[in-house]
Amino acid sequence: MRIEQLEYIAAVTQHGSLRKASEHLHVSQPALSEAVSKLERELGVTLLDRRRSGARISRRGRELLQNMVEVLEAVDRLRTAAGDQAAGHHVVRVGTVSAATSTVLVPAVRDFRAAHPGGTVEVLNIQQGEIDQGLQEGALDLGLVNVLAGDDTPPDLIDRGLVHGRPVAVLPTGHPLTSYDEVTTEQLRAEPFVAMRAGYLMHRFAHRLFGADMPEVSYTTDGAELGKIMVAEGLGLTVLPHYSVVGDPLERAGLITHRPLQHDATAVTLVLRQRRQQHVPLTVRDLSAALVSHARAHGGTVPTRAASQST
């Protein structure tokens, strides 16, 4: 067994295919594939499921992944102690549904960079299902997702509530509905509506809010950031958690604003989601702590929530 074989498995897990892993590592794909195959023969297990769409870590590989990560981290610590400064430069991968980006995520990344000048934070704006899969397979270290009361945490993952909030109507500044203290469902239904694409929690909430009678003229977009831009450009209104709007650059610039939804008491929580594991790398712990710190400043945290527990 060689250290680079473990590094190859980690790279394939991260990048989703042998080809992308070989490009990232600057190793030929046949050489990488053969090295992984030799490790599989040595261990007597199949570590990767090889498909036409790419290679993904197998169920057995996922069970062994934490042991591989611990070995690689021990090697990093040894190299660092021996004077290899580059060995301590880790990448922390965060999947987000673009909630509280400006008020929690960006300041936390800034704190992380101050504490780890050689570290890198890779932020991926993806749907919640993709975040959960990435966390379970080891391709992501942390996830930021929205949950409603009663939503379950996927197996092998744990949640820490960061910010509690309510869905609000997001309006362009100067829109006639800004003259109201609250916006009704009927008022929203009469306006062009910017809906989140299926797979986002706000897509589910909009269908709960409007029922079968969705707004007649609507647009569909991929995530909160694009939704806010479309609202600012006057294409329609949308609904988002308040913490996705308050402090956003578009709100600070006076381009969008928000109003509570009348007769709606839905609670939504931004949670920090990660794998359940015994050893968490220092860089991941530090970024998690920074996220919690800025969440407290923005709106408060709630206790950790493990699988099968409710918010």
Buried (B, 14 or more C-beta within 10 A) or exposed (E): EEEEBBBBBBBBBBBBBBBBBBBEBEBEBEEBBEBBBEBBEEBEEEBBEBEEEBBBBBEBBBEBBBEBBBBBBEBBEEBBEEEEEEBBBBEBBBBBBBBBBBBBBBBBBEBBBEEBEEBBBEBBBBBBEBBBBBBBBBBBBBBBBBBBEEBEBBEEBBBBBBBBBBBBBBBBBEBEBBEBEBBBBEBBBBBBBBBBBEBBBBBBBBEEBBEEEBBEEBBEBBBBBBBBBBBBEEBBBBBBBBBBBBBBEBBEEEBBBBBBBBEBEBBBBBBBBBBEBEEBBBBBEBBBBBBBBBBEEBBEBBEEBEEEEEB
